[in-house]
Amino acid sequence: MAGDVYSLKEAAGRVGVAPITLKRWLLEGKVEEVPRNRHGWRLFREQDIERISSFARALPAPVRRDVPAERLTVASLFSGIGGFDLGFQRAGFAVTFQCELNRFCSDILSKHWPDAPRAKDIKEVSGAAIPLSDVWVGGFPCQDVSLARMGKRDGLRGRQSSLFYEFARLVGENRPRVLVIENVPGLLSSHQGRDFGIVLSTLAELGYAVGWRTLNSKNFGVPQSRQRVYVVGCHRDPRGPSAILFEPERSQRDAAPSTTNGKTSLSPFKTIVGHPRKTGPVTQAIAYCLYACSARHTGTDWSRTYVCYPKDGRVRRLTPRECEGVMGFPKNWTVPHPGFHDIEDIDSLRYHALGNAVTPPVAQWLAERIKSYLASHESVSTSCAAVAGA
Ligand SMILES: C[S@@+](CC[C@H](N)C(=O)[O-])C[C@H]1O[C@@H](n2cnc3c(N)ncnc32)[C@H](O)[C@@H]1O
C-alpha cells in the first residue's frame, strides 16, 4: 500500500494477529473503526496501528503452568488409547491432561499415565481445568465424516463429529500455542469440502494460522497403509504450520537436500515378513488400514488383513497383539488393568480402540518438528503471550 496507509491484512501483520481477528475486533467494537476508501476497503494509518497494538498488548496473558517450565507440555483431547500422547512423550513432552469418554480407553490411559489429570466428557470440561500446555492434540471422532461410513455422511452436524466444536470452544478459552488435529481423509471431502472449510475458519477465527498435510503411517516405519489428515494450527504465526508440516525442501527454504541414511530401502511392499517355510505363516509386508470394528462405522473393518497358513489351508485374523504392532504401539499396550471387568469383550475393545488410534511414530515425528519450531520461536512466543487472551 502506498505511503503510510495499510490494508487490513498489512495492519493485522503489524499488530501480530490474524486478519480475521482484527476484523472481529473492529466488528465487535473492541477497537475503533478506521476510514475506508471509495471501494470500501479499510485504510489503517500509523496511529491506528499503534492504537490497536496497545489494545492487543493490554489483553490478559495466560499464567498457569503446572509442570517445570523447561519441559514442553502437551494436553490431549479425545485421547483414545494415547497414540498422540505416546508419540509426544517419546519426543520429550510431558502429558499434562487427557480427556476420554470411553471406559476401556480411559483404563488404558490410566495404566500408562497414572498421574495425568483425566476428564471424561469433553462437553463437561472447562478451559480452566486444563493445565496451561504448549501443544494441544486431538482427533475428534470421525464416524460422521468417514468414507467408510458408506452412505450419507452427516459431517460436522453429526452427533460424533460435531464434538469438534467442543474442542474449538476449549481452544478459544485457553489458546495453546500449537494445536494438532488428526482425522480421516474423508474430512477433506465431507459436504463437498464445506466441513473442512468450517474447521479451518473456526480455528482462524480463534487466531490460528492453519495448515494441513495427509501423512501415511507406512512412511514412518509402521507396517500399515494408514492415511490421515493432520491439521496444525499455530497461534498468531502464519509461518508456523508450514515450518512444522513440511520439510524445508518442500517449502523451498534454504536447506541441504535430504540424503539416505545407510542402505537404500526397498519398497516396503517388497519386504517379506515372516518365514514362509512349510508350516510358517505368511503375512503381508504392509497391512491394510485398520478400522474401528463397529458395524455403524464401517462394514469392512480391520479384518481385511489376514495371516494365512498355506500348508494347512488355514486363515486367521490378526490378534490384538499383532494389531498393536501393525499400529506401531508396544506389545500389550491395550491390555487393561486386571480389575477391568468386561473380560468377555476385551479383544473387541482392543481391536476397536486400536482401529481408532493415531500411530505413535507419526505423532512422534510431528512432536519432534513442533519441538524444533517452539525452540526456534521462543522469543516470538514471549511477545505473543501478551496478546494471547484475545
Ligand atoms: C478418533 S478417536 C481418537 C483416538 C486417539 N487419538 C488415539 O490415539 O487413540 C476419538 C476418541 O474420542 C472419544 N470420545 C467420543 N466422545 C467423546 C466425548 N464426548 N468426550 C471425550 N472423548 C470422547 C472416543 O471414545 C474415541 O476414543
The ligand as an ORCA input file, in Angstrom:
! r2SCAN-3c Opt
* xyz 0 1
  C     -10.662    -40.998     16.767
  S     -10.647    -41.480     18.400
  C      -9.123    -40.765     18.948
  C      -8.077    -41.827     19.203
  C      -6.780    -41.319     19.789
  N      -6.172    -40.287     19.029
  C      -5.798    -42.472     19.954
  O      -4.646    -42.368     19.566
  O      -6.207    -43.497     20.478
  C     -11.833    -40.425     19.157
  C     -11.996    -40.659     20.641
  O     -12.901    -39.700     21.149
  C     -13.564    -40.314     22.225
  N     -14.795    -39.547     22.538
  C     -16.011    -39.628     21.937
  N     -16.867    -38.778     22.502
  C     -16.198    -38.124     23.475
  C     -16.562    -37.132     24.422
  N     -17.816    -36.627     24.471
  N     -15.633    -36.686     25.296
  C     -14.363    -37.202     25.259
  N     -13.958    -38.166     24.386
  C     -14.866    -38.619     23.506
  C     -13.845    -41.717     21.740
  O     -14.099    -42.607     22.806
  C     -12.548    -42.019     20.983
  O     -11.643    -42.711     21.793
*
